[in-house]
Amino acid sequence: VQPNNYSAFYDDERQNWSIMFESEKAAMDFSKQVCIAKCNSSPVLDSVLYQDLLLGEGQGVEAGDSLEIAYTGWLFQNNGLGQVFDSNVNKDKLLRLKLGSGKVIKGWEEGMMGMKKGGRRYLIIPPAWAYGAQGVAGRVPPDSTLVFEVEVRRVKLVKECSGSDGHSVSSRDSPAPSPVPNSDGFSAD
């Protein structure tokens, strides 16, 4: 996925191709179908498949960063999208999540790494990385593969701290653990 409704890819002979779409929606729909095709052509889905729909801006998120996310989740049925089992897109509240905290399914933790603010990503998550053999009563049948469209609306990077020499150092570069960010301390950036 590239800016201005472009997608780029390499074919089997390593030749580079680009496709320009008439609209952002057409580019996103195509990217979703590519991700579904990857899933359907895989003999065994044993890891999270993801496809960027919109790249977003800024630094890629990593473990410890706090995010606010809009999402929709579908069951993967009959080689494509089944019924929606969860969504917060038409609700007032975004999902608040500290990446790497283990509060969401493993497939989300893995599939969202590197996303940027404003980014959208399509995730196809195998059962072992989702709810496994137990499923979720009344919503997700046992051993279900799940599809999510996630959008990072807000990001709060791990807090900055002062280094031993008095200069400000990002906690990502510091060996010392950073304090847990306050979940209400989100800013527009």
N, C-alpha and C positions, 0 to 999 in steps of 0.2 A: 504494500500500500504506500502510495506517494501522495504528496500534496496535490491539489487541483484535479482530483478525480482520476489519478493515474494509478495503475498497478503495474509492477514489473516482475518478471520471472525469467528463469533459465529453463530451456528445454533439455531433452536427453543428450543433445550434442553440445551442451554448455553455451548455446547461443542465447543472448540476452534479448528479451522482448518487452515491449511496453504496450499497455492498452489504455486508451483514454475513454472515459465514460461520460455520457451526457449530463449526469447529475451525481451528487454525492450519494444519494440513495441507491442508484444503480451500481455504483462502485462497491458500496457496502453489501448489497444483496449478492453480488458476484463473489465477493470475498467470503461470505457465509457459505455459499454453495461449494467453494473450493475446500473449505474446512470440512464440510459434511462429506465431500468426495474423498478427502484424505482418510476420514474415519471409516468410510465404507470399503476402501481399498486396503485397509490394514487387516491382516489376518487375525491379529489379536491386539486389542487396544490395551496397552499396559502402562501408559503414561498419559498426561494431559496434553491434548492437542489444542493449540490456540492460533488464532488469526487476528492480527490487528485490523480494525475497521477504520479508525482514526488514530493518528499517532500521538496527538496531544503536544504539550510544550513543557519545557523545563527539564529537570533532572528526573531520571527513572527512579521509581520507588524501590525500596529494599526493606528487609526485615527491620522492625522497630519504627518505621514510619506509620503515622496515623492517617487514615483515609476516610472520606465520605463518598459512598458509592450508590449509584442507581443501578438496578439490575432487574432482569427477568430470567426465570429459569423454566426450562421445558424438559419433559421426559424425551429421551431419544427412542423413538419407536418406529418400526417398519422402515429402517434406513433413513429416517428424517425426523423432523420436529413433530413431537406428539403434543400432548396437552400442556398448558402452562400450569406449573404446580406452585410457583411463588413469584411475586414481583412487588417492587416498591415504586415503580415508575409513576403511577398515578396517585401516590400517597404523599403526604406532607413531609414525612421523615425519610431522610437518607440513612443507609446503613453506615454506622460508625465502626471502624475496624482498625486495630493495630496489627499490621502485617507481621506475621511470625508468632503471634500470641497463642495460636492454637484454638481460637474461639470459633473458627469456621472450618468447613471441610478442607482437608489437605489439598484437594485439587484447586481450590481458590487460592490458597497460600502460594502454591507453585505457579499457577497460571497468571497471577497478577504481578509477579515480580517484573520490574523493569518498565511497568506502565508509567505514563506521564499524566499530569493534570490535563483534563479535557480529553484524554484518550479513551477510546472504546475498543473493547476486545471481545472476541467470540471464543468461548471455552467449551471443549467437549471433554467431559470428565468420566473416566471409567469407574465402575462400582467400587473398586478397591481404594480409589482416591476420593470417593463420595460417601455414601451411607452404607455401602457394603451389603452383606447378606441380611442385615436387620431392616434396611429401608427406613421410612418414616411412616408410622401408622396413618392410614387414610390419605396420604399424599404422595409418597414415593414408594413404589413396590420394591421388594428385595431385589438385589443385584441389578439395579437400574443404572444405565449410562445417562448422564445429565448434560444438558446444553445450557450455557448461560451467556447472555450478552451483558457485559459489565461496562460501566462508564465511571471513571474517576472524576468526581466533581470538585473535591477539595483535597489538598494534601498538606499535612504538617510533617515536615522532615524531623528526624531525631534532633533534639535541641542542641544548640551550640554551647560549648563551655569554654572557660578560660584555661589556656595551657599553663605549664609551670613557669614559662618565661613571661607570662602576662599577656601574650598575644592570643587573640581569639582563634580557637581551633574547632573545626567541625568534629563532632563526636564520632563520625565515621572514620576519621583518621586517628582517633585517640584510642589507646588501649584500655582506658578506663570506661566502665559502663556508664551510660547516661541515665539521668533520672527518667522515670516514666512520665511521658507528656500528659498534661491534664486534658481529658477528653473534650472539655468545653473550650479549649484554647485554640480553636480553628480560626484561621484568618483567610482572607480572600486569596492569598497565595499559598 
